[in-house]
């Protein structure tokens, strides 16, 4: 494929946008044009402060369809503009005690961008693995793990699974929890020297 820059034509197959732009409506545009969410979206700003988990109690019963991730959604969408205070790897996970709870969770750097290649999507999950060691042990909630930089804003979308009929499989109360994975601690280290005498 041919790579083109800002204002160049793109089709996602033979012509692709370079690293300075993204393809929207067959034109390579500045990513900052679609970085923020539309002004009429109900977006909640949240911050993970680096210590205790960030826990958000929410309910998407009245939520409208806004955007889809690569793994689903666009039926009962709630959006969080999230920043973190420390560099690191983070786990984002939905929880719910409601019967039949079925979530979709995805994270983007550009809130108002939706392209066929989902080039700005950091992660998307519909059904999480309950036991990572058992690929058959899954439930209907969601979990993603992503690398984030301090003071970076990303957009977390919590949604419901869309049935083939176009209806939401479930809408209701849920918890979104964000945890920073602590780097491994080195309890003891040994330094060796190999001095060759001549």
N, C-alpha and C positions, 0 to 999 in steps of 0.2 A: 504493500500500500504506500501511497504518497502522504507525507506529513506536511500539513500546512499550518500557518500561524493565524493570528487574529484577523478576523474579517474574511478569512478564506472559506471556500465551500467545503462541506464535509458530508459524507454519507455513511460513515461508520464501517465501510467495507473497503473501498478503493482509495478513499481520501479520509485521513484521520487528523484530528487536531494534535498539535505538538504539546509539549509540557506547559506552555504558557497559556493555554486556552482549553475550553471544553466545547463540545458540539451540541448546539441547540437549534432546532428548526433549520437544519442543514447549513448552519453557519457557525464558524468558530468564534466564540465570544470570550470576553474577560471573565474568569471565574468569580471575581468580586461582584459582578452584576447579579449573580444568583447565590451569593454567600448567605445573605440574610433571609429570614422567613418573610413571606408576604405580611404586610401590615395588619391585615384583618384576621390573621391566625392567632388563636389563644396559645401563646408560648410562655412557659414558665422558666425563669432563669434560676439555675441551681449551681452550687459550688461544692466540690469535694475538697475538704480542707486538709486531707493527707493523713489524718489520724483515724478517728472512728469512721465506720461505714456511713455513707450517705443513704438515708432511708426516706423514700417518698411514698406516702399513702395517697392513693388516687382512685378514681372511678371513671370509666369511660362510657357509662350508659348513655350520656347525652352527646358524646363526641361524634363529629362529622368525618366523612372520608376526606383525607387531604392528599396523601402521597402513598405510593407503594414502594416497598423494598424489593430486592431481588428474590426474596423468599416469601413474599406475600404482603398482606395488609391492604391499606386504602379502603377501610370500611368504618373504623371507629378510632380515629387517630388522635393521639395526644403527643405533644412535642415539648421537649425540654432542651433549652440552650444551656449546656453544661460546660463549666470550666473546672480544671483541677489545679491545685496549688503546687503539686510536685510531679516531676517526671516519673513515669513508671508504667507498669502493666496493670490494667484494671479489668475486673470482672463486673459485668452488669447483668442482673438477673431479675426476672419477674417471679412473684409468688402470689398465690391466691388460695383462700380456703373455700371459695365458692365451687359448687359442683359444676363440672363441665367447663371450667375456666380454660380458655384456649387463646394464648397470646402470640403475637408476632413482635419481634424486637429488632430494630436496625439503627445503625449509627452512621451519620454523614458529616462530612466537613462543609458541604454546601447544602444549605437547607432547601432552597427552592430550585434544585436541579434534579431532573429526572430524565435520564437518557437510557438508551437500550443497553449500553455497556456498563452502566452504574459505576463509572470510573471514580466517583468521589465517595462511594460507599465503603466504610471501614469494616463493617461486619453486618450480617443478617442471620437471624435464627428464628425458626418457627417452633419446632419440637426439640427441646433440649435433651441431652444425655444426662440422666440422673446419676449413672455410674460410668465415668469415662472409660473404665476398663471393660465394660460390657456394652458393645455397640447396639445391642438389642434392647437395652434398658432405657426407654425414653418416656417422657410424658408430654403434655400439651402446653407446658409453660416454656419460657425462653431464656437463653443464656448466651452471652457473647463475651469474648476476651480480646481486648485491644490495647495497643500501645499509645499513650498520650503524652504530650508535652505540657509543661507548666504554663499556665495562663492561656492555653489554646482553647478556643470555643468549638465544641462539636455539638451536633444536634441529634438528640436521642428520640427516636420515634417508638412509642408503645402503641400497638394496634391489636385488633382481633383478627382471627383467621376468617377469611372470606369463603363461604360455601360456594359450590358450583351454581347454586341458585342466585348468587349475588348478595345473599343475606349474611349477616355476621353469625358465626357459629356460637358466639357468646359475647356478652357485654356486662361489665359489672366492676366490683371493687378488686383492686390488686395493689401490690407493693412492688416498687422498683427499688432495688438495692444495688449500690455501687461500692465495691471494695477495691482498695489498692493492694496488689500482691507485694508483700514485703520481700525485698531482695534477700538472698541467703546470707546468713551471718557466718563469718569466719571466726571460729572460736580459738583456733591455734594455727600457727603457720611456722614452717621450718625453712630457713634459708641455708643453702649449701654453697660452698665455694670450692672450686676446682682450680688450684694454683699449680701450674706446670713450671717446675724449676728447670732451668737450662744450665 
